[in-house]
């Protein structure tokens, strides 16, 4: 039997209309890449691939990076978002670029 939950509780639990779908991303820089080049690439990544598409990026790394990408508002990323991010990273000749399938960022 399905539980009937109030709007407030659904929002707090990030379920139903408040579910948020995102995806993870992983990539590497070549060995010996200068810190300035890494910083410039990440700045361009945020300015060109993340912000213009209404996305947010939560990640970390140095030569190997991994992170979570999701919308800046409640909602669902799309396969188009996944393709845009992957294409941007591939165009920069980064190594081992992997983009996951979409998943619920709160429950998966």
N, C-alpha and C positions, 0 to 999 in steps of 0.2 A: 504494500500500500504506500503510495507516494505521500510524503508529508507536505502539507500546505504551510509555506513559510511566508512571513511578512516581507515586504519590500526591503525594510531596514535590515532584516536578517540575511536575505539573499545578497544584499550589497556587501554586508560584512563578511559573508562566506565566499564572495566572488563566484557566485553560481548564477545559472539561468541568464537573464539579460545583462548581468554584471560579470560574466565570464570573460577572461582575457586570454587570447591566443597569441603566442609568440613563437620564436625559434632561436636555437643556439647557433653560433658561428665559431669556427676555429680557423686559424691561419698561422703561417710562420713567415718571418723575414729570413733572408739568406744570412748565413753566418758572417759576422763582421760588419753588418749594417750599422752605420753610425747612428748614435742616439738622436741627432738632429733630423736625420732622414725618417726615423721611426716617428718622432714627434710630428713632423710635417705631414707624413702619411695619415696619421691618426686625426690630425686637425682637418685635413681634406676629407677624410672618411665621414667625420661628423658634419662638416659643412656641405658636402656634395651628395652623400648617400643617405644619411640619417635624418637630419633636420628638414630638408625639403620634402620628405615623404611623411612627416609627422611621426617619425619613429624615435625611440629612445634606445640607447646602448649602455649596457652595464657589463663591463668586462675589464680584464686586466692581463698583463703580460709584459714581456720585454721582447725577446726574439720570437717567442711563441705566444700567441694571443688566443683567448677564448672569452666568449661573452654571450649575453642574452639580449635579444632584440625584441621589442614590443612597442605598442603604440603609446604615444604620450597621453592619450585619453583612454577611457575604458572602451574596449572593442577588440576586434580580431585583425591580426596581420593576415595578409593574403599570400598566395603563391607568387603573385606579382612582386610583392615586397621581397620575398626570398630571392627571386630571380634578379631583381635590381641590385641587392646587396652582393650576391655572388658575382654578378657581371662586373660590378665596380671593383671588387677585390681581385678578380681574375685579370682585369685590364691593367692593374698595377703590378702584375707579374709576381704576386705573392705566392708562397708555396703551400701545398696541402690545404687548400681552401675547402672547407666542408660546411655545408649549411644543412641543419636538421629539418625534419618535417615539422609542421606546426603542432604545438601542444599547449595544453592549459598551463600557463606559467605559475598558477597558484597550486595546482593539484597534481601535476605530473612530475 
